[in-house]
Amino acid sequence: MITVLFYCTGKSGQEAPLRDLLAEMQAVSRDEDRAVTYTFMQEKDDPGSWALFEQWRDKAHLDAHVANMKRRFGEPPPGARLPARMHALVERSSYRFYDLV
């Protein structure tokens, strides 16, 4: 099992479009990519900040998900990691990988 915690901050004034995109990405990840868990959360005191808790059965499932996100939401711009549609709405992001205890 692979667990990923992803954090992002949306660009100012882009909260609604980013929320819509993240909801769409969440649905795709759950339905098509068969994520074990894939849940975006909006920070209560800062609506421009988001966290994602995602879990995948193994690296092959995670890799397939990443490829699907790029296909559906656009290849990342040079030097970027986020799909193009997301990259356009996000100011900064980070993620970390975890193993279950």
C-alpha positions, -999 to 999 in steps of 0.1 A, spaced: 0 0 0 13 35 -9 0 65 9 5 100 -5 -2 133 13 -4 162 -12 -8 199 -3 -16 228 -26 -24 265 -24 -46 279 -52 -39 311 -70 -57 341 -55 -93 344 -69 -92 308 -83 -109 291 -54 -141 281 -72 -125 269 -104 -99 249 -84 -126 234 -62 -145 222 -93 -113 208 -109 -104 189 -77 -139 175 -74 -136 162 -110 -101 148 -104 -114 131 -72 -143 114 -91 -119 102 -119 -94 89 -94 -121 70 -75 -141 57 -104 -116 51 -132 -83 47 -114 -97 27 -85 -79 45 -57 -82 28 -24 -87 63 -9 -86 97 -27 -101 126 -8 -94 163 -13 -100 185 18 -103 223 18 -87 240 48 -114 255 71 -96 288 79 -79 292 45 -102 283 15 -72 286 -9 -54 257 8 -60 221 1 -48 187 12 -52 154 -5 -51 120 12 -46 92 -13 -38 55 -11 -29 30 -38 -26 -8 -38 9 -6 -53 32 15 -75 17 1 -107 -17 15 -97 -2 49 -87 18 51 -120 -14 43 -140 -32 71 -121 -5 96 -128 -6 87 -165 -44 90 -166 -43 124 -148 -19 137 -175 -41 123 -203 -73 137 -189 -61 170 -175 -32 179 -197 5 172 -199 24 193 -173 43 223 -186 81 218 -189 96 215 -154 62 211 -137 46 180 -122 9 189 -120 -14 183 -149 -18 215 -170 -53 224 -159 -43 221 -123 -10 238 -128 -28 269 -141 -48 272 -109 -22 263 -82 4 287 -68 24 260 -50 23 224 -41 41 196 -23 37 159 -16 52 131 4 50 93 2 43 71 32 43 34 42 17 21 66 29 10 100 
